């Protein structure tokens, strides 16, 4: 199985998607960008939004073709950097 080359920027990531995945990611991206001021980048081969570290990750594709929307959640007090990702 040939591995695909990761997108070099967020626009290329979205442009490479087709069908319902393209539509869904485009809608999620618009919603995120209209909300809080976050930096947008490609990290780990996926669309990631950052503010003092990663906040959201949008992953399209894989064998099942699902969209995964992951958010960082603080587990302890704001003074503690303990965080994890959860799928929403």
C-alpha positions as CSV (number, residue, x, y, z in Angstrom):
1,X,0.0,0.0,0.0
2,X,1.4,3.4,-1.0
3,X,1.4,6.1,1.6
4,X,0.1,9.5,0.5
5,X,2.1,12.6,1.0
6,X,0.7,14.8,3.8
7,X,-0.7,18.2,2.7
8,X,1.6,21.1,3.1
9,X,-1.0,23.6,4.3
10,X,-4.7,23.6,5.5
11,X,-6.0,24.7,2.1
12,X,-4.3,21.7,0.4
13,X,-5.6,19.4,3.0
14,X,-9.2,20.4,2.4
15,X,-8.7,20.5,-1.4
16,X,-7.5,16.9,-1.4
17,X,-10.7,15.6,0.1
18,X,-13.7,14.6,-2.0
19,X,-17.4,14.1,-1.6
20,X,-19.0,14.2,1.8
21,X,-15.6,14.3,3.6
22,X,-14.8,17.5,1.7
23,X,-18.2,19.0,2.6
24,X,-18.0,18.0,6.2
25,X,-14.4,19.2,6.8
26,X,-15.1,22.5,5.0
27,X,-18.1,23.1,7.3
28,X,-16.2,22.2,10.5
29,X,-13.3,24.4,9.4
30,X,-15.6,27.4,8.8
31,X,-17.2,26.9,12.2
32,X,-13.9,26.7,14.0
33,X,-12.5,29.7,12.1
34,X,-15.6,31.8,12.9
35,X,-15.2,31.2,16.6
36,X,-12.1,31.6,18.8
37,X,-8.8,33.1,17.4
38,X,-6.8,29.9,16.7
39,X,-3.8,29.3,14.5
40,X,-4.5,26.7,11.8
41,X,-1.8,24.2,10.7
42,X,-1.1,20.8,9.4
43,X,0.4,18.6,12.1
44,X,0.7,14.8,12.2
45,X,-0.8,14.9,8.7
46,X,-4.1,16.4,9.9
47,X,-5.8,19.8,10.2
48,X,-4.9,21.2,13.7
49,X,-5.9,24.3,15.5
50,X,-3.5,25.8,18.0
51,X,-3.5,28.3,20.9
52,X,-0.5,27.7,23.2
53,X,-0.4,24.1,21.9
54,X,-2.9,22.0,20.0
55,X,-6.6,22.6,20.8
56,X,-8.5,20.9,18.0
57,X,-7.7,18.2,15.5
58,X,-9.8,17.3,12.4
59,X,-9.0,14.0,10.8
60,X,-10.6,12.9,7.6
61,X,-10.1,9.6,6.0
62,X,-8.6,6.3,7.1
63,X,-10.0,2.9,6.2
64,X,-13.5,3.7,7.4
65,X,-13.6,7.2,5.8
66,X,-14.9,8.8,9.0
67,X,-14.3,12.3,10.2
68,X,-12.7,12.6,13.6
69,X,-13.0,15.8,15.6
70,X,-10.8,15.8,18.6
71,X,-10.6,18.5,21.3
72,X,-8.0,19.0,24.1
73,X,-9.5,18.9,27.5
74,X,-7.8,20.0,30.7
75,X,-8.1,17.3,33.4
76,X,-6.9,19.3,36.4
77,X,-6.8,22.9,37.5
78,X,-5.7,25.6,35.0
79,X,-2.4,25.7,36.8
80,X,-1.7,22.0,35.8
81,X,-0.7,21.2,32.3
82,X,-2.3,17.8,32.5
83,X,-4.4,17.4,29.3
84,X,-5.8,14.7,27.1
85,X,-7.6,14.5,23.8
86,X,-11.2,13.3,23.5
87,X,-13.3,12.6,20.5
88,X,-16.5,14.6,20.1
